[in-house]
Amino acid sequence: MASGWGITGNKGRCYDFWMDFSECMSRCREPKDCSLLREDYLECLHHSKEFQRRNRVYKEEQRKLRAAAQKADGVCGTGSHH
């Protein structure tokens, strides 16, 4: 990755993030000063925040579908209890 070449021979998708992080680390005294750039670089590599967000959205959609199904079952079932 540090070479900048991607698998297809072009610039790697995360190379710009790496360069920003690398430049920050070379000019800052404290590594924590570059933590946001490091986070951006790691997100580019692994997409962990993106996957977490997708999972949260999916779980919420599933929760809404289950709630709607339960509500529909409850509405249909209430008429026959007289």
N, CA, C and O atoms as a Tinker XYZ file with bonds, in Angstrom:
   328  protein
     1  N      0.816000   -1.187000    0.000000    73     2
     2  CA     0.000000    0.000000    0.000000    64     1     3
     3  C      0.857000    1.247000    0.000000    63     2     4     5
     4  O      0.540000    2.210000   -0.698000    81     3
     5  N      1.913000    1.252000    0.751000    73     3     6
     6  CA     2.715000    2.456000    0.876000    64     5     7
     7  C      3.366000    2.841000   -0.447000    63     6     8     9
     8  O      3.772000    3.989000   -0.628000    81     7
     9  N      3.468000    1.887000   -1.376000    73     7    10
    10  CA     4.062000    2.209000   -2.666000    64     9    11
    11  C      3.136000    3.094000   -3.491000    63    10    12    13
    12  O      3.593000    3.822000   -4.373000    81    11
    13  N      1.837000    3.035000   -3.207000    73    11    14
    14  CA     0.860000    3.835000   -3.934000    64    13    15
    15  C      0.245000    3.127000   -5.114000    63    14    16    17
    16  O     -0.684000    3.653000   -5.728000    81    15
    17  N      0.731000    1.951000   -5.450000    73    15    18
    18  CA     0.203000    1.224000   -6.601000    64    17    19
    19  C     -0.874000    0.258000   -6.160000    63    18    20    21
    20  O     -0.690000   -0.525000   -5.228000    81    19
    21  N     -2.001000    0.327000   -6.845000    73    19    22
    22  CA    -3.094000   -0.581000   -6.556000    64    21    23
    23  C     -2.935000   -1.879000   -7.308000    63    22    24    25
    24  O     -1.940000   -2.088000   -8.004000    81    23
    25  N     -3.902000   -2.739000   -7.171000    73    23    26
    26  CA    -3.842000   -4.063000   -7.779000    64    25    27
    27  C     -3.884000   -4.000000   -9.302000    63    26    28    29
    28  O     -3.364000   -4.892000   -9.973000    81    27
    29  N     -4.497000   -2.954000   -9.854000    73    27    30
    30  CA    -4.598000   -2.834000  -11.307000    64    29    31
    31  C     -3.455000   -2.029000  -11.911000    63    30    32    33
    32  O     -3.425000   -1.805000  -13.122000    81    31
    33  N     -2.521000   -1.595000  -11.082000    73    31    34
    34  CA    -1.395000   -0.825000  -11.588000    64    33    35
    35  C     -1.594000    0.675000  -11.493000    63    34    36    37
    36  O     -0.661000    1.446000  -11.724000    81    35
    37  N     -2.801000    1.091000  -11.154000    73    35    38
    38  CA    -3.084000    2.511000  -10.950000    64    37    39
    39  C     -2.850000    2.864000   -9.488000    63    38    40    41
    40  O     -2.470000    2.018000   -8.678000    81    39
    41  N     -3.082000    4.119000   -9.173000    73    39    42
    42  CA    -2.950000    4.557000   -7.782000    64    41    43
    43  C     -3.981000    3.824000   -6.938000    63    42    44    45
    44  O     -5.139000    3.700000   -7.336000    81    43
    45  N     -3.566000    3.341000   -5.783000    73    43    46
    46  CA    -4.462000    2.625000   -4.880000    64    45    47
    47  C     -5.581000    3.517000   -4.365000    63    46    48    49
    48  O     -5.411000    4.731000   -4.257000    81    47
    49  N     -6.722000    2.920000   -4.046000    73    47    50
    50  CA    -7.887000    3.703000   -3.640000    64    49    51
    51  C     -7.665000    4.457000   -2.336000    63    50    52    53
    52  O     -8.292000    5.492000   -2.112000    81    51
    53  N     -6.800000    3.966000   -1.484000    73    51    54
    54  CA    -6.575000    4.603000   -0.184000    64    53    55
    55  C     -5.261000    5.362000   -0.118000    63    54    56    57
    56  O     -4.873000    5.842000    0.947000    81    55
    57  N     -4.577000    5.475000   -1.238000    73    55    58
    58  CA    -3.259000    6.093000   -1.226000    64    57    59
    59  C     -3.302000    7.552000   -0.762000    63    58    60    61
    60  O     -2.428000    7.983000   -0.009000    81    59
    61  N     -4.285000    8.300000   -1.193000    73    59    62
    62  CA    -4.378000    9.702000   -0.770000    64    61    63
    63  C     -4.582000    9.815000    0.739000    63    62    64    65
    64  O     -4.011000   10.696000    1.381000    81    63
    65  N     -5.393000    8.928000    1.300000    73    63    66
    66  CA    -5.582000    8.914000    2.751000    64    65    67
    67  C     -4.271000    8.569000    3.457000    63    66    68    69
    68  O     -3.925000    9.155000    4.483000    81    67
    69  N     -3.551000    7.600000    2.880000    73    67    70
    70  CA    -2.268000    7.219000    3.453000    64    69    71
    71  C     -1.290000    8.389000    3.432000    63    70    72    73
    72  O     -0.596000    8.636000    4.418000    81    71
    73  N     -1.233000    9.104000    2.325000    73    71    74
    74  CA    -0.301000   10.230000    2.213000    64    73    75
    75  C     -0.636000   11.323000    3.223000    63    74    76    77
    76  O      0.264000   11.882000    3.849000    81    75
    77  N     -1.919000   11.633000    3.387000    73    75    78
    78  CA    -2.316000   12.632000    4.378000    64    77    79
    79  C     -1.892000   12.208000    5.775000    63    78    80    81
    80  O     -1.336000   13.004000    6.531000    81    79
    81  N     -2.155000   10.957000    6.114000    73    79    82
    82  CA    -1.788000   10.437000    7.428000    64    81    83
    83  C     -0.274000   10.429000    7.606000    63    82    84    85
    84  O      0.234000   10.832000    8.652000    81    83
    85  N      0.431000    9.981000    6.606000    73    83    86
    86  CA     1.889000    9.910000    6.668000    64    85    87
    87  C      2.518000   11.298000    6.834000    63    86    88    89
    88  O      3.437000   11.478000    7.632000    81    87
    89  N      2.021000   12.264000    6.084000    73    87    90
    90  CA     2.530000   13.636000    6.210000    64    89    91
    91  C      2.266000   14.187000    7.603000    63    90    92    93
    92  O      3.127000   14.841000    8.193000    81    91
    93  N      1.097000   13.928000    8.118000    73    91    94
    94  CA     0.756000   14.391000    9.464000    64    93    95
    95  C      1.707000   13.774000   10.490000    63    94    96    97
    96  O      2.227000   14.474000   11.358000    81    95
    97  N      1.930000   12.477000   10.389000    73    95    98
    98  CA     2.809000   11.799000   11.343000    64    97    99
    99  C      4.238000   12.326000   11.261000    63    98   100   101
   100  O      4.940000   12.350000   12.272000    81    99
   101  N      4.677000   12.742000   10.092000    73    99   102
   102  CA     6.049000   13.225000    9.963000    64   101   103
   103  C      6.221000   14.637000   10.502000    63   102   104   105
   104  O      7.339000   15.029000   10.837000    81   103
   105  N      5.149000   15.410000   10.594000    73   103   106
   106  CA     5.297000   16.794000   11.049000    64   105   107
   107  C      4.742000   17.053000   12.448000    63   106   108   109
   108  O      4.995000   18.117000   13.013000    81   107
   109  N      3.996000   16.114000   13.018000    73   107   110
   110  CA     3.398000   16.331000   14.342000    64   109   111
   111  C      4.238000   15.675000   15.426000    63   110   112   113
   112  O      4.918000   14.674000   15.201000    81   111
   113  N      4.169000   16.266000   16.595000    73   111   114
   114  CA     4.922000   15.724000   17.734000    64   113   115
   115  C      4.193000   14.576000   18.403000    63   114   116   117
   116  O      4.815000   13.610000   18.843000    81   115
   117  N      2.898000   14.678000   18.479000    73   115   118
   118  CA     2.081000   13.659000   19.149000    64   117   119
   119  C      1.299000   12.846000   18.117000    63   118   120   121
   120  O      0.590000   13.423000   17.291000    81   119
   121  N      1.415000   11.534000   18.151000    73   119   122
   122  CA     0.637000   10.707000   17.215000    64   121   123
   123  C     -0.868000   10.930000   17.331000    63   122   124   125
   124  O     -1.592000   10.768000   16.349000    81   123
   125  N     -1.347000   11.296000   18.516000    73   123   126
   126  CA    -2.785000   11.501000   18.692000    64   125   127
   127  C     -3.293000   12.676000   17.861000    63   126   128   129
   128  O     -4.488000   12.762000   17.580000    81   127
   129  N     -2.393000   13.586000   17.462000    73   127   130
   130  CA    -2.789000   14.710000   16.620000    64   129   131
   131  C     -3.248000   14.244000   15.237000    63   130   132   133
   132  O     -3.954000   14.965000   14.532000    81   131
   133  N     -2.847000   13.056000   14.865000    73   131   134
   134  CA    -3.179000   12.517000   13.542000    64   133   135
   135  C     -4.247000   11.428000   13.620000    63   134   136   137
   136  O     -4.451000   10.695000   12.652000    81   135
   137  N     -4.917000   11.316000   14.737000    73   135   138
   138  CA    -5.845000   10.205000   14.928000    64   137   139
   139  C     -7.006000   10.233000   13.934000    63   138   140   141
   140  O     -7.450000    9.176000   13.484000    81   139
   141  N     -7.504000   11.414000   13.586000    73   139   142
   142  CA    -8.614000   11.473000   12.627000    64   141   143
   143  C     -8.172000   11.039000   11.232000    63   142   144   145
   144  O     -8.920000   10.370000   10.519000    81   143
   145  N     -6.964000   11.417000   10.847000    73   143   146
   146  CA    -6.449000   10.995000    9.538000    64   145   147
   147  C     -6.198000    9.484000    9.521000    63   146   148   149
   148  O     -6.434000    8.819000    8.513000    81   147
   149  N     -5.720000    8.954000   10.643000    73   147   150
   150  CA    -5.525000    7.508000   10.749000    64   149   151
   151  C     -6.862000    6.794000   10.625000    63   150   152   153
   152  O     -6.979000    5.783000    9.933000    81   151
   153  N     -7.867000    7.333000   11.303000    73   151   154
   154  CA    -9.215000    6.759000   11.249000    64   153   155
   155  C     -9.749000    6.753000    9.816000    63   154   156   157
   156  O    -10.346000    5.770000    9.377000    81   155
   157  N     -9.533000    7.852000    9.090000    73   155   158
   158  CA    -9.974000    7.929000    7.694000    64   157   159
   159  C     -9.270000    6.881000    6.842000    63   158   160   161
   160  O     -9.897000    6.215000    6.019000    81   159
   161  N     -7.960000    6.740000    7.046000    73   159   162
   162  CA    -7.193000    5.762000    6.276000    64   161   163
   163  C     -7.684000    4.342000    6.562000    63   162   164   165
   164  O     -7.882000    3.554000    5.637000    81   163
   165  N     -7.880000    4.019000    7.835000    73   163   166
   166  CA    -8.344000    2.672000    8.181000    64   165   167
   167  C     -9.757000    2.414000    7.675000    63   166   168   169
   168  O    -10.080000    1.296000    7.271000    81   167
   169  N    -10.600000    3.443000    7.694000    73   167   170
   170  CA   -11.954000    3.285000    7.151000    64   169   171
   171  C    -11.891000    2.992000    5.652000    63   170   172   173
   172  O    -12.644000    2.163000    5.140000    81   171
   173  N    -11.000000    3.672000    4.967000    73   171   174
   174  CA   -10.836000    3.420000    3.530000    64   173   175
   175  C    -10.401000    1.975000    3.291000    63   174   176   177
   176  O    -10.885000    1.326000    2.365000    81   175
   177  N     -9.508000    1.481000    4.108000    73   175   178
   178  CA    -9.016000    0.112000    3.933000    64   177   179
   179  C    -10.068000   -0.937000    4.265000    63   178   180   181
   180  O    -10.256000   -1.890000    3.508000    81   179
   181  N    -10.760000   -0.766000    5.402000    73   179   182
   182  CA   -11.592000   -1.841000    5.938000    64   181   183
   183  C    -13.096000   -1.584000    5.892000    63   182   184   185
   184  O    -13.878000   -2.527000    6.018000    81   183
   185  N    -13.514000   -0.351000    5.717000    73   183   186
   186  CA   -14.941000    0.017000    5.637000    64   185   187
   187  C    -15.726000   -0.390000    6.885000    63   186   188   189
   188  O    -16.919000   -0.678000    6.790000    81   187
   189  N    -15.093000   -0.419000    8.025000    73   187   190
   190  CA   -15.781000   -0.901000    9.228000    64   189   191
   191  C    -16.945000   -0.002000    9.643000    63   190   192   193
   192  O    -17.990000   -0.510000   10.048000    81   191
   193  N    -16.791000    1.303000    9.554000    73   191   194
   194  CA   -17.895000    2.202000    9.919000    64   193   195
   195  C    -19.050000    2.055000    8.935000    63   194   196   197
   196  O    -20.218000    2.087000    9.321000    81   195
   197  N    -18.712000    1.895000    7.672000    73   195   198
   198  CA   -19.753000    1.716000    6.660000    64   197   199
   199  C    -20.549000    0.442000    6.934000    63   198   200   201
   200  O    -21.778000    0.447000    6.859000    81   199
   201  N    -19.852000   -0.646000    7.251000    73   199   202
   202  CA   -20.539000   -1.903000    7.536000    64   201   203
   203  C    -21.391000   -1.807000    8.789000    63   202   204   205
   204  O    -22.497000   -2.345000    8.829000    81   203
   205  N    -20.887000   -1.122000    9.823000    73   203   206
   206  CA   -21.681000   -0.937000   11.037000    64   205   207
   207  C    -22.952000   -0.164000   10.730000    63   206   208   209
   208  O    -24.027000   -0.514000   11.217000    81   207
   209  N    -22.836000    0.878000    9.932000    73   207   210
   210  CA   -24.016000    1.674000    9.587000    64   209   211
   211  C    -25.005000    0.846000    8.772000    63   210   212   213
   212  O    -26.210000    0.885000    9.023000    81   211
   213  N    -24.493000    0.100000    7.798000    73   211   214
   214  CA   -25.390000   -0.754000    7.007000    64   213   215
   215  C    -26.125000   -1.753000    7.881000    63   214   216   217
   216  O    -27.315000   -1.998000    7.687000    81   215
   217  N    -25.414000   -2.332000    8.848000    73   215   218
   218  CA   -26.050000   -3.296000    9.751000    64   217   219
   219  C    -27.119000   -2.633000   10.604000    63   218   220   221
   220  O    -28.185000   -3.212000   10.816000    81   219
   221  N    -26.850000   -1.423000   11.097000    73   219   222
   222  CA   -27.857000   -0.712000   11.894000    64   221   223
   223  C    -29.095000   -0.400000   11.059000    63   222   224   225
   224  O    -30.222000   -0.556000   11.530000    81   223
   225  N    -28.886000    0.042000    9.816000    73   223   226
   226  CA   -30.012000    0.348000    8.936000    64   225   227
   227  C    -30.812000   -0.923000    8.652000    63   226   228   229
   228  O    -32.042000   -0.909000    8.701000    81   227
   229  N    -30.118000   -2.016000    8.356000    73   227   230
   230  CA   -30.790000   -3.282000    8.077000    64   229   231
   231  C    -31.600000   -3.754000    9.289000    63   230   232   233
   232  O    -32.749000   -4.171000    9.144000    81   231
   233  N    -31.004000   -3.690000   10.481000    73   231   234
   234  CA   -31.707000   -4.131000   11.684000    64   233   235
   235  C    -32.939000   -3.275000   11.949000    63   234   236   237
   236  O    -33.976000   -3.792000   12.364000    81   235
   237  N    -32.833000   -1.976000   11.714000    73   235   238
   238  CA   -33.985000   -1.097000   11.909000    64   237   239
   239  C    -35.091000   -1.415000   10.906000    63   238   240   241
   240  O    -36.269000   -1.432000   11.261000    81   239
   241  N    -34.710000   -1.667000    9.653000    73   239   242
   242  CA   -35.702000   -2.043000    8.644000    64   241   243
   243  C    -36.402000   -3.338000    9.037000    63   242   244   245
   244  O    -37.620000   -3.456000    8.906000    81   243
   245  N    -35.630000   -4.307000    9.519000    73   243   246
   246  CA   -36.215000   -5.580000    9.937000    64   245   247
   247  C    -37.145000   -5.397000   11.136000    63   246   248   249
   248  O    -38.199000   -6.029000   11.213000    81   247
   249  N    -36.750000   -4.530000   12.071000    73   247   250
   250  CA   -37.584000   -4.258000   13.237000    64   249   251
   251  C    -38.918000   -3.646000   12.800000    63   250   252   253
   252  O    -39.975000   -4.018000   13.309000    81   251
   253  N    -38.858000   -2.702000   11.848000    73   251   254
   254  CA   -40.086000   -2.063000   11.360000    64   253   255
   255  C    -40.976000   -3.067000   10.633000    63   254   256   257
   256  O    -42.197000   -3.035000   10.787000    81   255
   257  N    -40.384000   -3.946000    9.852000    73   255   258
   258  CA   -41.166000   -4.970000    9.155000    64   257   259
   259  C    -41.848000   -5.910000   10.140000    63   258   260   261
   260  O    -43.019000   -6.250000    9.967000    81   259
   261  N    -41.114000   -6.334000   11.182000    73   259   262
   262  CA   -41.707000   -7.211000   12.197000    64   261   263
   263  C    -42.833000   -6.502000   12.939000    63   262   264   265
   264  O    -43.876000   -7.093000   13.215000    81   263
   265  N    -42.612000   -5.226000   13.261000    73   263   266
   266  CA   -43.640000   -4.460000   13.971000    64   265   267
   267  C    -44.890000   -4.315000   13.101000    63   266   268   269
   268  O    -46.010000   -4.449000   13.595000    81   267
   269  N    -44.701000   -4.044000   11.820000    73   267   270
   270  CA   -45.841000   -3.912000   10.911000    64   269   271
   271  C    -46.568000   -5.239000   10.769000    63   270   272   273
   272  O    -47.797000   -5.267000   10.715000    81   271
   273  N    -45.826000   -6.336000   10.708000    73   271   274
   274  CA   -46.444000   -7.658000   10.588000    64   273   275
   275  C    -47.226000   -8.001000   11.855000    63   274   276   277
   276  O    -48.325000   -8.552000   11.777000    81   275
   277  N    -46.669000   -7.681000   13.011000    73   275   278
   278  CA   -47.369000   -7.945000   14.268000    64   277   279
   279  C    -48.620000   -7.089000   14.382000    63   278   280   281
   280  O    -49.659000   -7.547000   14.857000    81   279
   281  N    -48.512000   -5.842000   13.943000    73   279   282
   282  CA   -49.663000   -4.948000   13.986000    64   281   283
   283  C    -50.765000   -5.464000   13.057000    63   282   284   285
   284  O    -51.944000   -5.451000   13.411000    81   283
   285  N    -50.368000   -5.917000   11.868000    73   283   286
   286  CA   -51.342000   -6.455000   10.920000    64   285   287
   287  C    -51.995000   -7.725000   11.474000    63   286   288   289
   288  O    -53.201000   -7.918000   11.318000    81   287
   289  N    -51.215000   -8.582000   12.112000    73   287   290
   290  CA   -51.771000   -9.786000   12.725000    64   289   291
   291  C    -52.716000   -9.426000   13.862000    63   290   292   293
   292  O    -53.750000  -10.068000   14.044000    81   291
   293  N    -52.362000   -8.407000   14.622000    73   291   294
   294  CA   -53.208000   -7.974000   15.736000    64   293   295
   295  C    -54.507000   -7.372000   15.258000    63   294   296   297
   296  O    -55.543000   -7.592000   15.885000    81   295
   297  N    -54.494000   -6.620000   14.171000    73   295   298
   298  CA   -55.702000   -5.996000   13.629000    64   297   299
   299  C    -56.631000   -7.070000   13.072000    63   298   300   301
   300  O    -57.841000   -7.011000   13.293000    81   299
   301  N    -56.097000   -8.027000   12.368000    73   299   302
   302  CA   -56.928000   -9.089000   11.793000    64   301   303
   303  C    -57.494000   -9.984000   12.878000    63   302   304   305
   304  O    -58.617000  -10.475000   12.754000    81   303
   305  N    -56.746000  -10.199000   13.922000    73   303   306
   306  CA   -57.194000  -11.103000   14.980000    64   305   307
   307  C    -58.190000  -10.472000   15.933000    63   306   308   309
   308  O    -58.903000  -11.213000   16.610000    81   307
   309  N    -58.287000   -9.168000   16.032000    73   307   310
   310  CA   -59.167000   -8.547000   17.026000    64   309   311
   311  C    -60.628000   -8.670000   16.665000    63   310   312   313
   312  O    -61.470000   -8.656000   17.563000    81   311
   313  N    -60.969000   -8.787000   15.410000    73   311   314
   314  CA   -62.363000   -8.875000   15.001000    64   313   315
   315  C    -62.996000  -10.211000   15.348000    63   314   316   317
   316  O    -64.222000  -10.278000   15.433000    81   315
   317  N    -62.254000  -11.252000   15.547000    73   315   318
   318  CA   -62.821000  -12.579000   15.779000    64   317   319
   319  C    -62.939000  -12.911000   17.254000    63   318   320   321
   320  O    -63.333000  -14.029000   17.584000    81   319
   321  N    -62.623000  -12.011000   18.146000    73   319   322
   322  CA   -62.670000  -12.301000   19.588000    64   321   323
   323  C    -63.965000  -11.874000   20.235000    63   322   324   325
   324  O    -63.997000  -11.767000   21.461000    81   323
   325  N    -65.037000  -11.622000   19.504000    73   323   326
   326  CA   -66.303000  -11.177000   20.111000    64   325   327
   327  C    -67.019000  -12.304000   20.700000    63   326   328
   328  O    -68.103000  -12.125000   21.255000    81   327
